[in-house]
Amino acid sequence: MANTKQNSSFTKEFERLAAPLTKFVIKRVSGDSEAVEEVLSSTMVAAWRGWNTFRHKSSYFTWICRIALNKIADYYHDQVNRNSKIVVPLIDAFNNIDDKSLSPEETLALNELRRSVNDCLNLLPPEKRQLLQFRYWYDLSYSEIAKMLGLSERAVEGKLYRARHEFAEVWGGKNK
């Protein structure tokens, strides 16, 4: 009986806050429908699991928004890990090549690749280009970048994810 009552009160509260919570999430993920869907789903699961631990020190909406913010950070952290397996090896690969061991044709091809990557980087907004340079050219850690820019490490991870994603889109469009 208590479980049914808990289920009912959670459902009523979540239905009441579903629209404002959705707007809250959409605004913070720039309308990315895949992110919205995943974040809302994981937020609902986490809120359900934590329903009995809610102590009314804030409004329920504030509490669930905090959960959503954590789920957004988790989502982008996961995306960074998933997508960095594509762009990062490309950038790292041509930065670590020993030019002396290459034939003249290979050197020409490598220089063309470097020019192409630089052209793509120049198409990015300055802040995204700067983040990619800090991370991959200067080999700075998330922590070092965060300190330099006055951001949290999570914010740097999210911004780097978006910068890599935009670079990959520009790269894909340029090489079609």
Buried (B, 14 or more C-beta within 10 A) or exposed (E): EEEEEEEEEBEEBBEEBEEEBBEBBBEBBEEBEEBBEBBBEBBBEBBBEEBEEBEEEEEBBEBBBEBBBBBBBBBBBEBBEEBBEEBBEBBEEBEEBEEEEBEEEEBEEBEEBEEBBEEBBEBBEEEBBBBBEBBBEEEBEBEBBBEEBEBEBBBBBBBBBBBBBBBBEBBEEEEE
